[in-house]
Amino acid sequence: MNGEGGQGGLPQVHAGAARRGLVRPRQGRMVAGVLAGLANRFGISPFAARVVFLVTLLLPGPQFLAYLALWIVMPSER
């Protein structure tokens, strides 16, 4: 327990992400649906999100780790 009388952990994180519109869609996934979910949330095409992600992979930084973290945090669409 987290001291607030409720359950903490990943289910609570998933619920918070879903309330914000961050879900991985069942349709249109390429790998895990993270980029398609981000594209839906921000109103851009999934193709554009994928291209931007691939271009950012050429730059130094934790892009791949961020993708993995979002895969864990973003719930799958029901």
Buried (B, 14 or more C-beta within 10 A) or exposed (E): EEEEEEEEEEEEBBEEBBEEEBBBBEEEBEEBBBBBBBBBBEEEEBEEBBEBBEEEEEEEEEBEEEBEEBBEBBBBBE
